[in-house]
Amino acid sequence: LEEREAAATEEARAAWEGVVEKHAACGYGFWAYGAVLACGLLCLLAEWRDGDWVQQAMAGGSHEFWAHLFPEDCRAPGSNPLPPCPGLTCSLRLRAMYALLAGFFASEVFVLLQERARGRAKSDFPVMLAHHGVTLALLEASRRLGLQRLGLVVAVFHTNDAFMEAAKMARYSHRFLAAESWFAAFAASWVALRVVAYPLMVLRAAAKCIDSAYLYLKPGFPGVDAVTLPEVEMQWKAMYYGILTIIWTLYTMDVYWGYLIVRVVARALVRGRQGYGDVREDD
């Protein structure tokens, strides 16, 4: 009898430690993603206040949206016809936000690798690792090309996981109503940011990049003549398709995780509250 009681006590202690560990992991994710999302939104609103580039992006990447890549300093004789323009300015807050985003996603890579080393990686580990790697590549590419505003939009749209972490903490605490509310906020933000706004503001704008740029890249633009135009156009296309590949890769991953969200909703509808959980933890 004593052995049974000791075994039961040990089992209960192990279960409690597991819950505490899950709470700690979710708590870190909630505050980390929440802080980055809040800072990103504030920076995005400040950049929006400085111009109407967001509306132009929503219009599908108009000529004026890409005009900031070619300020007057870039049109002087001897200027480079390819981004980044030496006269292109970037606010201090945007540079600071880029440093924060790069540090955050880099740290998430180490967190994933640590979970894998401890045997606690979820089923979507390869996709998560690829997602953070692609996001870091996008941040660096947009920084080099002077597309920080567009890179900021993409990064901020991909930091809404704080709602999911809060839902998981509430579920582990058996606060199912709070879990449902947080998960509803997560699903709504996912659809609004990654499914609707992301294609409208990012994919459409990127798809218009070459058409808008060609209004500048023609003989008569500094550094472009009838001889150099084909080479400049080829370099522009390489830049364009490189960025487009990255942002479409991110969107493909968003669709995959959207499928997982649908699975959670479907399982909850079938099983009730017992169906709530992280489907990535399924065998």
N, C-alpha and C positions, 0 to 999 in steps of 0.2 A: 504493500500500500504506500509506504514511504517512497519507494522507487517511482511509483506511478505519479505521486504528487510532485516529486522532484522533476520528473520528465515533463509533466504538465506545466510546471512553473518555468522550466527552461524554454519550453515551446512558446509560452506566453511572452516571455522576455524577448525571445528572438523575433516574434511577431511585432512587438512594440518597437524594438530597435529598427525593424524594417520600415514601419510607418514613420518613425522619426526621421530616418534617412531619406525617405521619399519626400517628406515635408521640407527638409532642408534643401534638397535638390530643386524642388518646385519653388521654394521661397527665393532661392538665388535667381532662378529663371524669371520669376515675377518682377523682382526689383531691377534686375539687369535689363531685361527687355523693356520694362516700363520706363526706366530712366532714359534709355536711348530713344524710345519712341517719343517721350515728352520733349526731350531736347531737340530731336529732329523736327517735330511739328512746330516748335517755337522758331527754329531756324528757318524752316520752310515758309512760315507766315511772314517772318521778317524779310526774306528774299522776295516773297510775293508782293510785299508792300513797296519794294523798290522798283517794281515794274509790272507790266501786264503779261509777262512771259507765260504764266500758267494758262491764262485764257488762250493765248496763241497756241500753246501745246495742245489744249483741248480741241482747237480748231483743226488739228491735224498737222502741225508743224509748218506754220506759215513762213513766208519769206522773212518777216520781221522777227520771228522766233530765233532764226539762225543768224540774224544780222549781228548779234552780240559777239559772234565768232570773228567778225571782221570790222572792228572799230576803225576809226579814221587812221590810227597809227599804223594799221596793217596795210593801208592802201598807199603808203608812201613808196617811192621808187626803191627797189631792192628788198622789199618785204617778202617774206615767205608766204606763198599762196595757200599753204596747208596749216591747219591748226597744230599747236596753239599759237595764237597771235602774240607777239612780244608786247603789244599794248593792251592785251586783254587783262582786265583787273578781276580780282576775286576777293570778296570781303573777308575780314579776319574771322568773323563768326563762321563762315562757310569752311575756311581752312581748319578751324578748330573742330568743327563738326565732322569733317572728313577724318581727322586724326582719331576722334572718338569712335567713329564707325569702324575704321580699320583695326583699332585696338580691340574693339568688342568682338568682331567676327573672327579675328585671329585667336582670341582667347577661347571662343566657342570651338574652334578646331581642336585645341588642346583638351578641352573638356570632353569632346567626343572620343578622342584617342584614349583618354584616361578611362572612360567608361568601357571602351573596347578592351583595354588591357585588363580590367577587373572582371570581364565577362558579363557586363551589364548593358551592353549595347542593344539598342532596339532594332527591330527588323528593317527599319529604313536608314540604318547607319550609313550605307554607301551614298544614298541620296542626300542625306544631311551633310555629309562630308563634302560631296560635290557641290552642294548649294553654297556652303560657306566659301569654298574655294573659288567658285564662279563669281560670287559677290565681291570677294577681295580683288579678283582680276578686273571686274567692272569698275570698282573704285579707282584702281590704279590707272586703267585705260582712260576713264573719264577725266581723271586729274591731269594726265599727260596731254589730252586733247582739248582741255579747257571746257569740258562738258560737266563741270561740277554741279550745276543746278539740276541737270537731268539725272546725274548719279545720285544726288541727294533724294530726289523723288523716289527712285527705285529702292534705295536702301531703307528709307522711312516706311515705304509700303510693305517691307518685309520684316518689320519688327513688332507686329501685333500679337506675338506669341504670349505676351504677358497675360492676356485674358484666359488663354488655355491653361497656363500654369496656375492661375487663381482657381479655375474650375477644378483642376486636379486636387489642389489642397483642400478645397471644400468637400470634395467627394471622399478623400481619405479621412476627413473629420466627420463623415456621415451627415453633412449639411447639404442634403440633396437639392433643396430649393435654391440655395446659393450657387451650387454647382451648375444647376440648369441655367440660372441667370447669367453666370459668367460664360458658360459655353455658348449661350445664345449671342452674347456680345462678341465672342470670338468668331462665331460663324458669320455674323452680320458684318464685322469688320473685315473678315477674309473676303467675302463677296464684294463688299464696297471697294476695298483697296486693291486686292490682287486680281479679282475677276473682272471688275468693271472699270475702275479708274486706271489701273495699270495699262490695259490695252489702249484706252482712249488717250492717255497723257504721254505714254512712253512708246508703245509699239507704233502708233500712227505717226507720232513725231519723227521717230527714227526712219520710218518708211518714206517720209517726205524729204529726208536729209539731202539726198543727191539732187533731187529736182530743185530744191531751194538753193543749194550750193552752186548749181550750174548758172544761176542768175549772176553770180560773181565770177565763176571760173570761165572766162571767155577772153579771147584776145583783147588786150587793152587793160586788163587788170594787172597791177604790178606783179612782175614775175611770171606772167602768162602771155605767151604769144602763139602764133600758129604752129611753131615747132615744138614748144614745150607743153602745149595743151594736152595731147594724148597721154603723156607721162603723168601730168598732174591729175588728169581724170582717173588714170589707173590707180594712183596712190589714194585718191579720194574713195574709190570703190573698195580698195583693200581695207581702209579704215571703216567704211560704212558696213561692209559685210562682217567684219570682225566684231564690231559693237552689236550688230543685229543678231549675230549668232549667240552672243552672251545673253542678251535680254530675252531671246526666244527660249534659250535653255532654262532660264529662271522661270519663265511662264509655264514651260512643260512640267517642271517640278511642282509649281503651284497647282496645276491640274491634277497631278498625282496625289498631293496632299488633300486636295478638294475631294477626291474619291474616298480617302480615309475619313474625312469629315462626314460624308454621306453614309459611310458604313456605321459610324458612331450613332448618327441619327436613326438609321434604319434599325439597328440593333436595340436602341432604346425604345423605339416604337413597338418592337416585337416583345421584348423582355421586360419592359418597364424600367424602373430605376436601377435594377440589377444589371441592365445592359450598358450603363454608362461606364466608360473606362477608356484607357488608351489602347486602341486596337493594335498599335505597334508593339505592344507587349505580348500579343498573342503568339503562340507557338506556330 
